[in-house]
Amino acid sequence: MEKKKIYITRKLPQAIYTKLADEFEVKMWDKEDQPVPREILMEEVKEIDGLFCLLTETIDREVIENAPRLKVIANMAVGYNNIDIDTATEKGIVVTNTPGVLTETTADLTFALLMATARRVIEASDYLRNGEWKTWSPMQLTGQDIHGATLGIIGMGRIGQALVKRAKGFDMNVAYYNRSRKPEIEEEMGIRYMGLEELLQQSDYVSLLIPYSPAVHHLIGKKELSLMKQSAILINTARGGIVDESALFNALKTGEIWAAGLDVFEVEPMLLDSPLLTLPNVVTLPHIGSASEKTRLKMADLAAENIIHVLNGGAPITAVNG
Ligand code: DGY
């Protein structure tokens, strides 16, 4: 019997490739640090049954309609705003993501970014390396305290809850805003629900941990930033589109808020002429929330397993539709 065909949009670790190649006819884009060009993707999907993709690929109606045999799209990410879910569903294609396996690692990075931003870790390191450290002085490179401060988390899913555990270990008070209230989590974790405006006004740190959809595009814009404390810090490890970056630049430049730690951007890779990069009070990372060796392997493995399950006629492990 003819083997089912898979296309993988980025060079994967050998073990994951082999797992898929043992069962299917597999073709893989062979570059690790370069996404597959759109025109090649459009060609490659024509006869495939399964697609293994990353958040760097836009899987829209045009791609899906070019792939009449496609049964499963496995995204190696928990977020799936790069995929047109409605079209996939309409065509009977299962879309899967990788929740759960990256929760703790992403919460670790979120807290690391919060700490690095609050205590100006990157700026201080550069200060030393640039030969600016002439003496110890009382207010040199002073930042914001983490212990005892209020952390407002927007989005109380898995990663939000994992962040609460870290914050509690640092004696922070935690408030959250979410589409729906979660009374059992409030009780269990000792956190308070607040409306969005109140949370922005009360928090020393605001951490964004909601999935991106057009409904939350620029959820944090000029008005929201103006509600925040002048000493407040914004941390975004979710998706860039949730924040209006030009409003954020103005708020940081004029001292309306104190600093921002960003792992995600409206355009990725972040453009090097972005005005945000001219500010000392911004810590920028290249979308590394889930980037630990173990977690990235688990994500790739889960995506591969989802393809194997669906193409063998079973149920997907982590479907986002259907
Ligand atoms: C995701 O999974 O959505 C992250 O952004 C990358 O790990």
Boltz pocket constraint, residues with backbone or C-beta under 6 A from the ligand:
constraints:
  - pocket:
      binder: B
      contacts: [[A, 55], [A, 76], [A, 77], [A, 78], [A, 79], [A, 80], [A, 98], [A, 102], [A, 237], [A, 238], [A, 287], [A, 289], [A, 290]]
      max_distance: 6.0
